[in-house]
Amino acid sequence: MSREKVALVSLLLTSLLLAAGMSQEDLKLLTQPVQLGPNCDSIMKVIEWAGGVNSIDLPKEIPIGAPAPLSGALGSFAVSNYNAIKLASEQINACMEKLGLPWRFKFIPEDTKTDPQTAVEVVRKLALQGVKIIAGRITSRPMGSLMYPVNEELHVVVMSGTSTAPNLRIENYKRYISKTGKSYIFWAITNDFLQGNALADLAHMLGYKKVTIMYRQDDYGVGLATAFKYYFSKYGGTVVLVPYDPNARTFDAELRVAASSKPDAILFISFDELKVILRQAVTLGLQKYPWLFSETRRGVILNDPYLAKIVALKQGVGTGPGGSEEFAKLYENRFGIPPMLYADYIYDALWLSALSVLKAGKYDADAIRQALLDVGAYFKGYTGPKKFNPLTQEPMKTSYHYWTIKVINNKPTVVKIGFWDPDTGIKVYEKISPR
């Protein structure tokens, strides 16, 4: 049916319904699906959903924990992480004031130091202070350490906007959801089997037959390396796995193993230690192999002018969650600098948390947990839809972009060069030729 015919049918139906005594509001209720997002209108929608302002029993100041690595292995993201929390806080509370609502949200930043034990201490501290929902940049190792105390002892909702380890989703289902029907652990991002797929599709497109992976020996590194191997093997590709201790001071032995494997390319799955790894790789002559990177590394490379120029010359390529140019502009207008990776995920996770508390209508972890599932079904933020898989409590799908670093006006700059979607595969904007 043509657009003109669809418009005509719609107009006729509208006329008939109006003639039957329905108002425009009635029509909107029947014909327009609910859509929630990071905006003031969504706050009013969830309040209506909760039964209206008078049905809500919340404290005047509503605390939400917002932990993130402000030091440690992901300390390079500290400013971006903190700014994302601040931006969400400012905008959510600006909406609350604009709408004349009696509540304000208090977002409580805490430094996890990219350390599992510290993350547990931070969450325990917040829980003892009466905080019922905690959302932010909690990485995979800390999320793994939190699963037991959160579900067995603390009973507070914890949602990570950045943890991507697949094994944690499996554990969440097997240990809790399949046995008790619920878990207090959520993710606002999909697991790394999708990113592994995106990287494997890229490697195949580039004609590689053998890829060596240098990866952190932790939940994140093992999960992404496993995912890449699974998908790359489907193309008939060979994968050499070279794990390393992320706390080590030197990586010479692992780099020599990688070199001896004589790969078509090397994939690095790392955190801030990549600065040391790449410098040692250059010393050992590994720059002769093309380099691929996981999502967390572009900021680290960009902040090191020496490495940025090397990666630009080599045309190294990495992946990153879909992201949003619109969010980047919002962030840059507020802080005068571009956001680093995952700032948009932190921002969306905090909006989703605030809306869920309002929908719950009371400051209770079980009510907030159920509201999170309800609100997530209709929420679409800058990082995409958040409808949760009920078996794993993570979003159903996400997309990825491919990036490289170019020197533009003598300044290293991250440039998006392609896109990957689980339904449509790779779309490349310009030729990719890692050297």
N, C-alpha and C positions, 0 to 999 in steps of 0.2 A: 504494500500500500504506500502511495506517495505521501510526502510530508503534507501536501495540501489537503489530501483526503483525511489524513489523521487529524489535522487541525480542525477540519470541518466537522468530523464526527465528535471530537472533543467539545466543540462549540455547541453542537446540538444536544449532547448529553448534559452539558452545563445548563443550557436553557431549560431542559425538561426538569432537572432537579430543582432549579430556582422556582419554576412554575409550581412545583410540588410543595413549596413553602420552605425550602432549605436556605439557610443563609450562606454567605461566602465562607464563614468560619466552619460551618458544617461541611461544606464541600472540601475545604482544605483538610479537615480531619479525615475524610473518607478517601481522598485521592492523593495526598502527598505523604510519602513515607517519612517516618521520624529520622532525622539526621542530627547527630550531636557532634560537636567539635570544640576546639579551644576558643570559645566566644561567649559573650554575655547572653545571647539568646538561649544557648544550651543550659545555662544556669537556671533560667526561668523554666525551661522545659522539664528539667529533672525535679525542680521544686513542685511543679504541677503534678508530675508523676508520683511524687511522694505524698500528695494530698493537699498541697498548699502550705503556705508559711505557718499557719496555725497548727498544722499537724506535725511540724518538725520540732524535735526536742534535742537541740544541740547546744553546747557551751558557746558563749559569745566569742571566745577565741578558740578556734579549732586547730589543734596541733597535727602536723603531718611531718614525719621524719624524712629527711632528704640527704641520706649519706652518699658520699662520692669520694673517689681517690683524689685527695688534695696534696698527696705526697706519695713516695714509694715508686713502684715500677711504672705507674701511669701518672706520675706527678707533673709531666709536661702538659697534661690536660686540665690542671687545677683551675686556672682562670676561666677557661671555657665552661667547665663543670659548674663552678660557682655562679657564673653569669647566667647560665641557663636556669638555675634555681631562682635567682633574683628576678629574672624576667618573668617567669611564671608567677611568682609571688606578686609582683607589681601588677600584672595584668588581671589576675584572678581577683585580687582585692579591689582593684579599680572598678571592676564589674560589680562586685558586691556593693560598693558605695554608690555607684551610678544607679543601681536598681533599688536602692533604699533598703537593703536587707540588713538585718541586725547582727549578722555574723561576719567575722574576719578569720582568714586562715593564717596560721603561724607556721611557716616552713622552717624546719630546724636542720641546717647543714651540719654534718659530722664527717670527719676525715676517717675513711676506712684504711688509709695508707696502702691500699692494694694488697691487704694482708687478711687472710681468713680469720685468724684469731681476733684481730682488732675489729673486724666487721661484726663478729659475734658479740664482742664487748659493747660495741656501739649500739647494736640492736637491743641487747639486753638492757642497757642503760635507758634507752628511749622507752622501752616497754615498761620499765619500773617507774618511769615518770608519767605513765598513763597514756602514752601514745599508742593508738590502735591501728594506724596504717603508716607504713614506711615505704617510700618509693624513691628511686634515684639510680645512680650509676653504681650498681653492685656487680662486680665482675664474677666470673664463673666459679673460681675457687672459693671465694667467700660465700656465694650462694649455696654451694655444696655443703659448706660447714654450717650454714644456717638452717638447713632443711629439718634436721632433727629437733634442735631446741625450739624453733618457731612452731612446729606442729605438735610437739609432745609436751612443751612446757610453757612457752610464752603466749601462744594463741593470739598473735597479732598478724595482720596482713602485711606481707612483704612482697613488693613487686620491683623487679629489676628492669631497667630500660636498656640494658646493654649485655647481659649475660647470654651467651649463645651456645654453650656446651650441650650437645644432644643427650649425653648420658644423664644429665640432671632431669630432663623431661621424663625419661624412662623411669628413673628412680621416683619422681614425684607421683607418677601414675601407679607403679607397682607397689610402692610402700604405703601410699596414703589414699589416693583417689579410688583405686580399685578395691580397697579393703574397708575404708571408712566412708567413702562417698564424698570426701572433701579434702582440700589442702589449703593452707593459708599462703602458699607460695605461688606467685604469678610472674609472668614475663610479659613485657610490652614489646618484645622483639622475638622473631622466630629463631629457631635453632640453626646451627651451622651446616646442616645438610643441604640447605638451599645455597648458602655461600660456596660450599664445596662443589656443588653442581655448577654454579656460575664460573668458578675457577677452572674446573675440568673442561667445560665447554670452550672456554677461552684457550686453554692449552691445546686442545684438539684443533680448534680453528687455526691456531698458529703453526700447526703441523708437527708439534712435539710428540715424540714416541716414548721418551723416557724423562721423567721429572724427579728430581731429588728434593725432598722436603726437609728443611731444618726447622724444627718446631719445639716450642716450650713443652717440657714434660709436666703438663698439668691438664686440668679438665678441658680448658679452652683449646690448647694446642693439640692434644690427642684427638679431641672431637672433630676439629676442622681437618686435621691430617687424614683421619679415618674417612671422613666424608669425601674429600678429594680423591682418595685412593679408590673408593667404591665407584664413583662416577667415571673417573679416568680409565679404570680397568674395563669398563663397559665399551670403551672405544678401542680396546686392545692395548692400551698404554701400560707401561711399566713404571712403578713408583718405588723409589728407595727412601726409606724412612730414617732420618737422623735426628733423634731426640737430644735435647740438651737441658742441663740444669739452669733454670732462669736466674739463679742466684750466683752462678759462677762468675769469676772475674775475667776469664779467658775462654775462648771457644776454638782455639787452634786445632785441637784434636778432632772435633766434630767437623770443622771446615775442611780438614785434610781428608776425612772420610767422604765428605760431599764431593770434593775434587776427584778423588780416586774412582768415584762411581761413573764419571764421564757422562753427565746427563745432557739432555738438550736444553734444559733450563733448571734453575733452582727457585723453589718457592719458599719464602721466609714467613713463618708464622710466629710473630714476636710481639713484645711490648717495647718499652724504652731501651732495653738492652740491645736493640737492633743497631744503635749507634756504634756500640763496641764491635758487634758482629760484622757489620759492613766494613768498618775500617780494617779489621783483621783480615776480612775476605780480600780486600784490595791488596794488602801486603802479601798475601799468599797467591795472588794472581787469579782469583775467582771471578774477576770482572770480565773474563773472556766468555763467561756463560750468561745468557739472558736471565734477568731477575724478575720474579713475580712476587707480589706482596699480599698479605691479608689486610683486612679493613682498617686496623688500628694504627697502621704505620705511616700514613702520609704526613700527619702532623709532625711526627718525630723527624722524618727526613727533611721536611720543609724548614724546620727550625735549626737545621745544621747546614749552613751554606756550602761546606765542602761536600757533604754527602748529596745534597740537593743537586749540585751541578753534575756529580757523577751519575746519579739516577737519570737526570735529564739527558745527558749524553748517551746513556745506554737505552733510553726510552723504556725504562722499567714500568711495569703496569701492575696496578692493584685493583682490588674490589672495594666497594663500600655500600652500605645500605642505601636504598633509594634517595633519601634526603630530599630537601626542598629548597629551591631558589627563593621562594617566598619567605620561608623562615630565615634564610641567610640574610635577606634584606632587612627583615624585622630586627634581627639580632644586631646587625651592623649599624643600623640607624640608632639603636639604643646605646651601643658600647663603642662604636667607632672602629671596630676590628671585626674580621670575619669569624664565624664560629668554627670550632674544631669539630671533628667527627663525634657524633652522639649527643651533641648539645640539643638537637631537635628531639631526640628520643627521651632525654631527661625532661624536657619541657612538656612533651605530650603525656608522659607518665604522671607528672604532677597535676596536669589538668584532669586527666582521667581519674586520679585519686580524689581530687576535690569534688568533682561531679558525683562520684560514687558515694562519698560521705553525705552529700546533700540528698541524694536519692534514698540512702538508707534511712534518713530521718532521725537517726539517733547515733550516738558515738559508741558503737558496739562492733567488735571485730567480726562477729558472725553476720550481722546485718550488712556491714560494709563489704564483706566477702561476696555475699549474694548480689549486692548492688553492683559490684564491679563486673560480675558476669552479665548482668542486665544492661548496664550502661555500655560496656564494651561491644555488645552486639550492634549498637547503633553509632558508635564513636568512630570518626575518621579525623585524624590529626594531620599534622604536617608530614608525619612518617607513615601515613596510610591507615587503613582500617584496623581496628583492634578487636574484631570479633574473635572470642577465645575458643580454641579447641577444648571441649569439655574434658578430654582425656589427659591433656598435658597442661592446660591453662596458659597457653601462649597463643599469639595471633595465628590465624589460619595460613597466611601467606605474606610474602614481602617480595620486593624487587631489589636489584642491585645495579649500581653503575660501575663502570670501569674508569680508572683515573691514571694519569701519568703526571710527571712534573716537567714543565717547560720553563725556560728562562725568557721572560718577557720584560723588555725595558731593563735588562740587567738584574731582574728580580725573579727568583724561583717562584713559580706559581703552580698550584694544582689545577689541572684541566681535565674535565670530564670528557671521555672520548668514546663512550659506548654505554649500552644499557642492557640489562638482562632481566627477563621476566620468566617465571616458571611455566607460564602458558605459551609464550611466544618465542623464548630463547634469546639469542644475541642479536642486538642491533648496534652496528658500529657507525659512529659519526665520521670518523676519519681513519686512515690506514694505521694499523698497529704493527710496529716492527721492532720489538725488543732486541737489543744487540748483545 
